[in-house]
Amino acid sequence: MSRFSIGFAISLFCFCFGLAIAPVTSAAIHGPNECCFLDHDLADVDSNCQAGIVVGPQRPKWCDVDGDGSPETPTYASRWATCCFLDSVYTISDWLFMAFIALTLIVFGIAGYFFLFSGGSSSNIEKSKNFLVWGIVALAFVLLSKVIPAIIKAIVA
């Protein structure tokens, strides 16, 4: 292994450790959050699970969604944990959707480049076809990133 890859691995480990330790130290002081801020409308799961509000149990032990150290008062939702879980799933799928859209555009762009500048070379045309196949695979992942959360929602809710 090169020095660069070892240094990159150590930096990545320290970054991930730093991301993981912050919530742990906060949870050690007050306990875990018993609420969440919803970015997605999940009113079909619970009528109180609407986008833009903080949901939680009637009397949470601790609820600090903005991280300022002062507790918030959540809107009561009987299925608040399910709403928080599904909101997390939808948020992750939104990020995956954007990442796979970008990847798909890049792969199709590379395929077009190889096709346009192949100069009749069969090897470059074959590369272009391979990139088109991988672009279609990335497009399938784009579609899956929107279908899988709906399947999870149907199972959980």
C-alpha positions in Angstrom: 0.0 0.0 0.0 1.2 3.5 -0.7 1.6 6.2 1.8 -1.3 8.1 0.3 -3.8 5.2 0.7 -2.7 4.6 4.4 -3.0 8.3 5.2 -6.4 8.4 3.5 -7.6 5.4 5.5 -6.4 6.9 8.8 -8.1 10.2 7.9 -11.3 8.5 7.0 -11.3 6.5 10.2 -10.7 9.7 12.3 -13.5 11.5 10.4 -16.0 8.6 11.0 -15.0 8.3 14.6 -15.6 12.0 15.1 -19.0 11.8 13.5 -19.9 8.8 15.7 -18.6 10.2 19.0 -20.6 13.4 19.0 -24.1 11.8 19.4 -22.7 9.3 21.9 -21.4 12.1 24.2 -24.7 14.0 23.9 -26.7 10.8 24.7 -24.5 10.1 27.7 -25.5 13.4 29.2 -29.2 13.5 28.6 -30.1 10.1 27.2 -31.2 9.5 23.6 -33.5 11.8 21.8 -37.1 10.6 22.0 -38.3 12.8 19.1 -37.3 13.8 15.6 -37.9 16.6 13.0 -39.8 15.3 10.0 -38.7 16.4 6.5 -41.4 14.2 4.8 -45.1 14.1 5.1 -46.1 10.8 6.6 -49.7 11.6 7.5 -50.9 8.3 6.2 -48.9 6.6 8.9 -50.1 8.9 11.7 -52.2 12.0 11.2 -49.7 14.1 13.3 -46.7 13.0 11.3 -46.5 16.0 8.9 -43.5 17.6 7.3 -41.8 20.4 9.2 -42.7 19.4 12.8 -41.1 17.7 15.7 -42.9 14.5 16.7 -42.4 12.4 19.8 -44.2 10.7 22.7 -46.4 12.7 25.1 -43.7 13.1 27.8 -40.3 12.5 26.3 -37.3 12.1 28.6 -35.2 14.2 26.2 -35.9 16.0 22.9 -33.3 18.3 21.4 -33.5 18.1 17.6 -31.6 21.3 16.8 -28.6 20.5 19.2 -28.7 23.8 21.1 -29.0 22.0 24.5 -32.5 23.1 25.3 -35.3 20.7 24.9 -38.1 21.1 22.4 -41.8 20.2 23.0 -42.7 17.7 20.3 -46.1 17.2 18.8 -47.6 13.9 20.1 -47.9 11.1 17.6 -48.9 7.6 18.7 -46.6 6.1 16.0 -43.8 8.7 16.3 -41.0 6.1 16.2 -42.3 4.6 13.0 -42.6 8.1 11.5 -39.0 8.9 12.5 -37.7 5.7 11.0 -39.6 6.2 7.8 -38.4 9.8 7.6 -34.8 8.6 7.9 -35.4 6.0 5.2 -36.9 8.6 2.8 -34.0 11.0 3.6 -31.4 8.4 2.7 -33.3 7.5 -0.4 -33.4 11.2 -1.5 -29.6 11.4 -1.1 -29.1 8.1 -3.0 -31.4 9.3 -5.8 -29.4 12.5 -6.3 -26.1 10.5 -6.2 -27.3 8.0 -8.8 -28.7 10.7 -11.0 -25.3 12.3 -11.1 -23.6 9.0 -11.7 -26.0 8.2 -14.5 -25.4 11.5 -16.2 -21.6 11.0 -15.9 -21.7 7.5 -17.3 -23.9 8.4 -20.2 -21.6 11.4 -20.9 -18.6 9.1 -21.0 -20.4 6.7 -23.3 -21.3 9.6 -25.6 -17.7 10.8 -25.6 -16.3 7.4 -26.6 -18.9 7.0 -29.3 -18.4 10.5 -30.8 -14.6 10.3 -30.8 -14.2 6.6 -31.6 -13.0 7.4 -35.1 -14.5 4.1 -36.3 -12.3 2.2 -33.8 -14.2 -1.0 -32.8 -12.6 -1.0 -29.3 -13.8 2.5 -28.5 -17.3 1.7 -29.8 -17.3 -1.4 -27.6 -16.2 0.8 -24.6 -19.1 3.1 -25.4 -21.5 0.2 -25.4 -20.2 -1.0 -22.1 -20.6 2.4 -20.6 -24.2 2.5 -21.9 -24.9 -0.8 -20.2 -23.5 0.6 -16.9 -25.5 3.7 -17.4 -28.7 1.7 -17.7 -27.7 -0.2 -14.5 -27.3 3.2 -12.7 -30.7 4.3 -14.0 -32.2 1.1 -12.5 -30.6 2.1 -9.1 -32.2 5.6 -9.6 -35.6 3.9 -9.9 -34.9 1.5 -7.0 -34.0 4.4 -4.7 -37.6 5.7 -5.0 -39.3 2.3 -4.9 -37.6 0.7 -1.9 -38.7 3.3 0.6 -42.3 2.8 -0.5 -41.9 -1.0 0.0 -40.5 -0.4 3.5 -43.4 2.0 4.3 -45.9 -0.6 3.2 -44.3 -3.3 5.4 -43.7 -1.1 8.5 -46.9 1.0 8.4 
